[in-house]
Amino acid sequence: MLLAIDWAGVGIKTLQFILSFSILVTLHELGHFLTARWFKCRVEKFYLFFNPWFSIWKKSIGETEYGLGWVPFGGYVKISGMIDESMDKEQLKLPAQPYEFRSKPAWQRLIIMLGGVTVNVLLAFFIYAMMLWQWGDSYIPTNKMTYGITADSLAQSIGLKDGDKILTVDGQYIDRFSKIPLAVVLHGAKSFEVDRDGKKLNIAIPEDFAGKLITYRDISFIGLRMPFTGIDAVGDTSIAKKAGLAKNDRIIAINNNTVTYFNDFKKVISANKGKQVNIAYVRNTDTLQTALTVPLTGMIGIANKDPKTMFQVTEISYGFFESFPAGVIKGLETLTSYWLQLKLLVSGKVNASESLGSVISIGNMFSSYWDWANFWALTAFFSVALAIMNLLPIPGLDGGHALFTLVEMISGRKPSDKFMEYAQMGGMILLLSLMAFALGLDFWRLFK
């Protein structure tokens, strides 16, 4: 089993994960650091990664020790006079000093607490803006999907079929096809209107459908239906290459069954895992045949032609200054989307044990090869997720500290250091328990 793992791909995913979160954590903590220094708080430590017992590198500059820890998850700043994960009780026994966090007005402490979240949100806006400036944006409009949709088993369970053309969702036309699944999962869409062989049909969406999609991680329950016009690429070490298939070959049949669309090809191949299949294909003007045994992964290592060569594509380019408002809009859409996902989780409509994931799930979201566009898109998304998660009103998170500070500003009464100490301890136990639970779920899924 271990020999079947693509360790090179795992290594690339791991490097991307570490780099992405190093950027996010460093800038998050920089938000706390800069606001603390702005209000003349002493910052004792600024660390990337955690450093129990020892540090890989450290250097004192002025009043602050900068360092690199050896546990590559997270980082921290230690602000004098603040009850944080360091649980430095000895300092709190002494009289408050002017340079300490606890001696500052509540409004200043609130700004310091929200500094990291603010930087994460601004970072997401900036990354999206730079991506739009560099690569622009492109999509195939829903009404230009000539061959309709592909529908997986969950989509078929509510009445959708391959080839259906989606006209409206809850009576509204959605131009970007990628937003249709989000309308179902996040906004609770109730119905599709589809064109099936020239006839308009209304497909009702059951109330529990969104929960099923999240449970089975099946947000792509519908997709773009593409004709299988020819092989665009063959993996150098793939089973397809060994069987003699090459770029521009056009597969026409598998086991004597005609293959017209790429999704049909994928279904047949996946249904024959571990079995031998006979493939008929056209090369130039010759019809040839080959046989191969489908790997247990259900993939033989070929790619279809680029969809942009088959459909009318809307292309949008952005100038440098135009990219910034567009980046803000995309960032706000991501914020809204992630917040709605959390609401589904908290409301109980989604089973937490089937939706939570740890660093393993997060790391698996990266490509097994270095793809900068995908890397920055995920980094921007995680920056938004980090901001929202840190705003949750849990002691130990920025949101917990901010909540207590807001209560103090409203009531005029500051919580005691002892109360904050116990709250911090309870919050850390809760967070560590959730992390351990999520990690356990990931290991269980791996072995399952």
C-alpha positions as CSV (number, residue, x, y, z in Angstrom):
1,M,0.0,0.0,0.0
2,L,2.8,2.4,0.9
3,L,4.6,1.6,-2.4
4,A,1.4,2.7,-4.3
5,I,1.6,6.2,-2.8
6,D,3.0,9.0,-5.1
7,W,5.5,10.2,-2.6
8,A,6.9,12.8,-5.0
9,G,3.4,14.3,-5.3
10,V,2.9,14.1,-1.5
11,G,6.2,16.0,-1.0
12,I,5.2,18.8,-3.4
13,K,1.8,19.1,-1.7
14,T,3.6,19.3,1.7
15,L,6.0,22.0,0.5
16,Q,3.1,24.1,-0.9
17,F,1.2,23.7,2.3
18,I,4.1,24.8,4.4
19,L,4.9,27.8,2.2
20,S,1.3,28.9,2.0
21,F,0.7,28.7,5.7
22,S,4.1,30.3,6.5
23,I,3.0,33.3,4.4
24,L,-0.5,33.4,6.1
25,V,0.8,33.0,9.7
26,T,3.7,35.4,9.3
27,L,1.5,38.1,8.0
28,H,-1.3,37.4,10.5
29,E,1.1,37.7,13.4
30,L,2.6,40.8,11.7
31,G,-0.8,42.4,12.0
32,H,-0.7,41.9,15.8
33,F,2.9,43.0,15.9
34,L,2.4,46.3,14.0
35,T,-0.7,47.4,15.9
36,A,1.0,46.5,19.2
37,R,4.0,48.6,18.4
38,W,1.7,51.3,17.1
39,F,0.2,51.6,20.6
40,K,3.7,51.3,22.2
41,C,3.2,47.8,23.6
42,R,6.4,45.7,24.1
43,V,6.5,42.6,21.9
44,E,8.8,40.1,23.5
45,K,8.8,37.4,20.7
46,F,7.8,37.1,17.1
47,Y,8.0,33.5,15.8
48,L,7.2,31.6,12.7
49,F,6.3,28.0,13.8
50,F,6.3,26.9,17.4
51,N,9.4,26.3,19.4
52,P,8.9,24.1,22.4
53,W,12.2,23.4,24.2
54,F,14.4,24.9,21.4
55,S,14.4,27.1,18.3
56,I,16.0,26.5,14.9
57,W,17.1,30.1,14.8
58,K,16.6,33.2,16.9
59,K,17.9,36.7,17.1
60,S,17.1,39.6,19.5
61,I,16.6,43.0,17.9
62,G,15.7,45.7,20.3
63,E,13.1,44.4,22.8
64,T,11.9,41.6,20.5
65,E,13.3,38.1,19.9
66,Y,12.7,36.9,16.3
67,G,12.8,33.2,15.7
68,L,12.0,30.1,13.7
69,G,10.5,27.2,15.5
70,W,10.8,23.5,14.6
71,V,7.1,22.6,14.7
72,P,5.8,23.8,11.2
73,F,2.3,24.7,12.2
74,G,1.4,28.2,13.0
75,G,3.4,30.9,14.8
76,Y,2.9,33.6,17.4
77,V,3.8,36.9,18.8
78,K,4.2,37.3,22.6
79,I,3.0,40.8,23.7
80,S,3.9,41.9,27.2
81,G,1.1,41.8,29.7
82,M,-1.3,39.7,27.6
83,I,-2.8,36.4,28.7
84,D,-2.2,34.2,25.7
85,E,-1.1,30.6,24.9
86,S,2.2,31.1,26.6
87,M,0.3,31.3,30.0
88,D,3.0,33.5,31.5
89,K,1.5,33.8,35.0
90,E,4.6,35.2,36.7
91,Q,4.4,38.5,34.7
92,L,0.8,39.0,35.6
93,K,1.6,38.9,39.3
94,L,3.6,42.1,39.0
95,P,2.1,45.6,38.7
96,A,1.0,46.5,35.2
97,Q,3.6,48.5,33.3
98,P,2.8,51.3,30.8
99,Y,4.3,49.2,27.9
100,E,2.1,46.2,28.7
101,F,-1.0,45.2,26.8
102,R,-3.2,45.0,29.9
103,S,-2.5,48.7,30.7
104,K,-3.8,50.0,27.4
105,P,-7.3,51.3,26.8
106,A,-9.9,48.8,25.7
107,W,-10.2,50.3,22.2
108,Q,-6.5,49.9,21.6
109,R,-6.5,46.3,22.8
110,L,-9.4,45.6,20.5
111,I,-7.5,46.9,17.5
112,I,-4.4,44.9,18.4
113,M,-6.6,41.8,18.7
114,L,-8.2,42.4,15.3
115,G,-4.9,43.3,13.6
116,G,-4.2,39.7,12.4
117,V,-7.7,39.1,11.0
118,T,-7.6,42.5,9.2
119,V,-4.3,41.6,7.5
120,N,-5.6,38.2,6.4
121,V,-8.7,39.8,4.8
122,L,-6.5,42.5,3.1
123,L,-4.1,39.8,2.0
124,A,-6.9,37.8,0.3
125,F,-8.1,40.9,-1.5
126,F,-4.5,41.6,-2.7
127,I,-3.8,38.0,-3.9
128,Y,-7.1,37.9,-5.8
129,A,-6.3,41.3,-7.4
130,M,-2.9,40.2,-8.4
131,M,-4.2,36.9,-9.9
132,L,-6.8,38.8,-11.9
133,W,-4.2,41.3,-13.1
134,Q,-1.7,38.5,-14.1
135,W,-4.1,35.8,-15.5
136,G,-7.4,37.6,-16.0
137,D,-10.6,35.7,-15.7
138,S,-12.4,33.4,-18.1
139,Y,-15.4,31.2,-18.0
140,I,-17.9,29.3,-20.3
141,P,-21.3,30.9,-19.9
142,T,-24.1,28.5,-18.8
143,N,-26.1,29.2,-22.0
144,K,-23.1,28.4,-24.2
145,M,-22.8,24.8,-22.8
146,T,-23.7,23.3,-26.1
147,Y,-23.8,19.7,-24.9
148,G,-25.4,20.3,-21.6
149,I,-24.2,19.0,-18.2
150,T,-22.8,15.8,-16.8
151,A,-24.8,14.5,-13.8
152,D,-23.3,12.1,-11.2
153,S,-25.3,9.6,-9.2
154,L,-26.5,12.3,-6.6
155,A,-27.6,14.6,-9.4
156,Q,-29.4,11.8,-11.1
157,S,-31.1,10.9,-7.8
158,I,-33.1,14.2,-8.0
159,G,-34.0,13.8,-11.7
160,L,-31.1,15.5,-13.6
161,K,-29.6,13.7,-16.6
162,D,-26.5,13.9,-18.7
163,G,-27.2,16.4,-21.5
164,D,-29.7,18.5,-19.6
165,K,-29.1,22.3,-20.2
166,I,-29.8,24.3,-17.1
167,L,-31.9,27.4,-17.9
168,T,-32.6,28.8,-14.5
169,V,-32.1,28.2,-10.8
170,D,-35.1,29.3,-8.7
171,G,-36.2,31.2,-11.7
172,Q,-32.9,33.1,-12.2
173,Y,-30.4,32.6,-14.9
174,I,-26.8,32.2,-13.6
175,D,-24.2,33.1,-16.1
176,R,-21.2,31.5,-14.4
177,F,-21.8,27.8,-14.3
178,S,-19.4,27.4,-11.3
179,K,-21.9,29.4,-9.2
180,I,-24.8,27.0,-9.7
181,P,-23.5,24.3,-7.2
182,L,-22.9,27.1,-4.7
183,A,-26.5,28.3,-5.2
184,V,-27.6,24.8,-4.1
185,V,-25.2,24.2,-1.3
186,L,-25.0,27.6,0.3
187,H,-28.2,29.4,-0.7
188,G,-30.6,26.5,-0.5
189,A,-31.9,26.7,-4.1
190,K,-35.3,24.9,-4.5
191,S,-35.5,24.0,-8.2
192,F,-33.8,23.8,-11.6
193,E,-35.5,24.6,-14.9
194,V,-33.8,22.5,-17.6
195,D,-34.0,22.0,-21.3
196,R,-34.1,18.2,-22.1
197,D,-34.2,17.4,-25.8
198,G,-36.0,20.6,-26.5
199,K,-38.5,20.3,-23.7
200,K,-38.5,22.5,-20.6
201,L,-38.7,20.6,-17.3
202,N,-38.8,21.7,-13.6
203,I,-36.5,19.6,-11.3
204,A,-37.3,20.0,-7.6
205,I,-34.3,20.1,-5.2
206,P,-35.0,18.2,-1.9
207,E,-34.3,20.0,1.3
208,D,-31.6,17.5,2.4
209,F,-29.8,17.6,-0.9
210,A,-27.3,20.3,0.1
211,G,-26.4,18.3,3.2
212,K,-25.8,15.2,1.1
213,L,-23.5,17.1,-1.3
214,I,-21.4,18.3,1.6
215,T,-21.4,14.9,3.4
216,Y,-20.1,13.2,0.3
217,R,-17.8,16.1,-0.7
218,D,-19.6,16.2,-4.0
219,I,-19.8,19.9,-4.8
220,S,-19.1,19.0,-8.5
221,F,-22.3,17.0,-8.7
222,I,-22.9,18.6,-12.1
223,G,-20.2,19.4,-14.7
224,L,-19.5,20.5,-18.2
225,R,-20.3,17.9,-20.7
226,M,-17.6,17.8,-23.4
227,P,-17.2,15.7,-26.5
228,F,-14.2,13.4,-26.6
229,T,-12.6,15.0,-29.6
230,G,-9.1,13.6,-29.0
231,I,-6.4,13.0,-26.5
232,D,-4.7,16.3,-25.5
233,A,-1.9,14.8,-23.3
234,V,-0.7,11.3,-22.2
235,G,1.3,10.9,-18.9
236,D,4.9,9.9,-19.5
237,T,4.7,6.9,-17.1
238,S,0.9,6.2,-17.5
239,I,-0.7,2.9,-18.4
240,A,-2.1,4.6,-21.6
241,K,1.4,5.4,-22.8
242,K,2.5,1.8,-22.3
243,A,-0.5,0.7,-24.3
244,G,0.5,2.8,-27.2
245,L,-1.9,5.7,-27.0
246,A,-0.6,9.1,-28.0
247,K,-1.6,12.8,-28.2
248,N,-4.3,13.5,-30.8
249,D,-5.5,9.9,-30.9
250,R,-9.4,9.9,-30.8
251,I,-10.9,7.1,-28.7
252,I,-14.1,5.9,-30.3
253,A,-15.1,2.8,-28.3
254,I,-14.3,0.8,-25.2
255,N,-15.2,-2.9,-25.2
256,N,-17.2,-2.2,-28.4
257,N,-19.3,0.4,-26.7
258,T,-19.2,3.8,-28.5
259,V,-17.7,6.7,-26.5
260,T,-18.9,10.1,-27.6
261,Y,-18.4,12.3,-24.5
262,F,-15.4,12.5,-22.1
263,N,-17.5,11.8,-19.0
264,D,-18.8,8.6,-20.6
265,F,-15.2,7.5,-21.2
266,K,-14.3,8.3,-17.5
267,K,-17.4,6.3,-16.3
268,V,-16.5,3.2,-18.3
269,I,-12.9,3.3,-17.3
270,S,-13.8,3.8,-13.6
271,A,-16.3,1.0,-13.8
272,N,-13.5,-1.4,-15.0
273,K,-10.9,-0.8,-12.2
274,G,-8.6,-3.8,-12.1
275,K,-10.0,-5.2,-15.3
276,Q,-8.7,-5.4,-18.9
277,V,-10.5,-3.3,-21.5
278,N,-10.2,-3.1,-25.3
279,I,-9.9,0.4,-26.7
280,A,-10.6,1.3,-30.3
281,Y,-9.1,4.6,-31.5
282,V,-8.4,6.6,-34.6
283,R,-4.9,7.9,-35.4
284,N,-4.9,10.1,-38.5
285,T,-7.2,8.0,-40.7
286,D,-6.4,4.6,-39.3
287,T,-8.6,2.8,-36.8
288,L,-6.5,0.9,-34.3
289,Q,-7.0,-1.2,-31.2
290,T,-5.2,-1.8,-28.0
291,A,-5.8,-3.4,-24.6
292,L,-4.9,-2.4,-21.1
293,T,-5.7,-3.2,-17.5
294,V,-7.3,-0.2,-15.7
295,P,-5.4,0.7,-12.5
296,L,-7.3,0.7,-9.2
297,T,-7.2,4.5,-9.3
298,G,-9.7,4.3,-12.2
299,M,-7.5,6.6,-14.3
300,I,-5.3,5.6,-17.3
301,G,-3.4,8.9,-17.6
302,I,-4.9,10.9,-20.5
303,A,-6.5,14.3,-20.7
304,N,-9.2,15.6,-23.1
305,K,-8.8,18.7,-25.2
306,D,-9.1,22.1,-23.5
307,P,-12.8,23.1,-23.1
308,K,-11.8,26.6,-24.4
309,T,-11.2,25.0,-27.9
310,M,-14.8,23.6,-28.0
311,F,-17.0,26.4,-26.5
312,Q,-17.5,30.1,-26.6
313,V,-15.5,31.5,-23.7
314,T,-16.0,34.9,-22.0
315,E,-12.6,36.4,-21.4
316,I,-12.0,39.3,-19.0
317,S,-8.7,41.1,-18.6
318,Y,-7.9,43.6,-15.9
319,G,-5.5,46.5,-15.8
320,F,-3.3,47.0,-12.7
321,F,-5.7,49.5,-11.1
322,E,-8.8,47.7,-12.3
323,S,-7.7,44.5,-10.6
324,F,-8.1,45.9,-7.1
325,P,-11.8,46.5,-6.9
326,A,-12.3,43.2,-8.8
327,G,-10.1,41.5,-6.2
328,V,-12.1,43.0,-3.3
329,I,-15.4,41.7,-4.9
330,K,-13.9,38.2,-5.3
331,G,-12.6,38.3,-1.8
332,L,-16.0,39.4,-0.4
333,E,-17.7,36.6,-2.4
334,T,-15.3,34.1,-0.8
335,L,-15.9,35.5,2.7
336,T,-19.7,35.2,2.2
337,S,-19.3,31.6,0.8
338,Y,-17.1,30.4,3.7
339,W,-19.4,32.1,6.3
340,L,-22.4,30.3,4.8
341,Q,-20.6,27.0,5.0
342,L,-19.9,27.6,8.7
343,K,-23.6,28.4,9.3
344,L,-24.5,25.1,7.7
345,L,-22.1,23.3,10.0
346,V,-23.3,25.1,13.1
347,S,-27.0,24.7,12.2
348,G,-26.6,20.9,12.2
349,K,-27.6,20.5,8.5
350,V,-24.2,19.1,7.9
351,N,-22.6,16.3,10.0
352,A,-19.4,17.7,11.5
353,S,-17.7,14.4,11.6
354,E,-18.1,14.1,7.8
355,S,-17.0,17.7,7.1
356,L,-14.2,18.5,9.4
357,G,-10.6,18.0,8.3
358,S,-7.1,18.6,9.7
359,V,-3.8,19.6,8.0
360,I,-4.1,16.3,6.0
361,S,-7.3,17.4,4.3
362,I,-5.9,20.9,3.8
363,G,-2.7,19.7,2.3
364,N,-4.5,17.4,-0.1
365,M,-6.2,20.4,-1.6
366,F,-2.9,21.4,-3.2
367,S,-1.8,20.0,-6.6
368,S,0.7,17.2,-6.7
369,Y,2.7,19.3,-9.1
370,W,3.7,23.0,-8.7
371,D,0.8,25.1,-10.1
372,W,1.2,28.8,-9.1
373,A,-2.3,29.8,-10.1
374,N,-3.8,27.0,-7.9
375,F,-1.3,27.8,-5.1
376,W,-2.2,31.4,-4.9
377,A,-6.0,30.7,-5.2
378,L,-5.8,28.3,-2.3
379,T,-3.6,30.7,-0.3
380,A,-6.2,33.5,-0.8
381,F,-9.0,31.1,0.2
382,F,-7.2,30.0,3.3
383,S,-6.4,33.6,4.3
384,V,-10.2,34.2,4.3
385,A,-10.8,31.0,6.2
386,L,-8.1,31.9,8.8
387,A,-9.7,35.3,9.3
388,I,-13.2,33.9,9.9
389,M,-12.0,31.1,12.1
390,N,-10.0,33.5,14.2
391,L,-13.1,35.7,14.7
392,L,-15.1,32.9,16.3
393,P,-15.8,33.9,19.9
394,I,-13.7,31.2,21.5
395,P,-11.2,32.0,24.2
396,G,-7.7,31.4,22.8
397,L,-8.7,32.8,19.4
398,D,-8.6,36.5,18.5
399,G,-12.4,36.5,18.5
400,G,-12.6,35.4,22.1
401,H,-10.2,38.2,23.2
402,A,-12.2,40.7,21.1
403,L,-15.5,39.5,22.7
404,F,-14.2,40.0,26.2
405,T,-12.9,43.5,25.2
406,L,-16.2,44.5,23.7
407,V,-18.1,43.3,26.9
408,E,-15.7,45.5,28.9
409,M,-16.3,48.5,26.6
410,I,-20.0,48.1,27.0
411,S,-20.2,47.3,30.7
412,G,-17.3,49.4,31.8
413,R,-16.0,46.4,33.8
414,K,-12.8,44.6,32.9
415,P,-12.7,40.8,33.4
416,S,-10.1,39.8,36.1
417,D,-6.8,38.3,35.2
418,K,-7.8,35.1,36.9
419,F,-11.0,34.8,34.8
420,M,-9.0,35.5,31.6
421,E,-6.5,32.9,32.6
422,Y,-9.1,30.2,33.1
423,A,-10.9,31.3,29.9
424,Q,-7.7,31.0,27.9
425,M,-7.0,27.6,29.4
426,G,-10.5,26.4,28.6
427,G,-10.3,27.7,25.1
428,M,-7.0,26.1,24.4
429,I,-8.3,22.7,25.6
430,L,-11.3,23.1,23.3
431,L,-9.2,24.1,20.3
432,L,-6.6,21.3,20.9
433,S,-9.4,18.8,21.3
434,L,-11.0,19.9,18.0
435,M,-7.6,19.7,16.2
436,A,-7.1,16.2,17.6
437,F,-10.6,15.2,16.6
438,A,-10.1,16.5,13.0
439,L,-6.7,14.8,12.7
440,G,-8.3,11.5,13.9
441,L,-11.0,11.8,11.3
442,D,-8.4,12.3,8.6
443,F,-6.5,9.2,9.7
444,W,-9.7,7.2,9.9
445,R,-10.6,8.3,6.3
446,L,-7.1,7.4,5.1
447,F,-7.3,3.9,6.5
448,K,-10.9,3.5,5.5
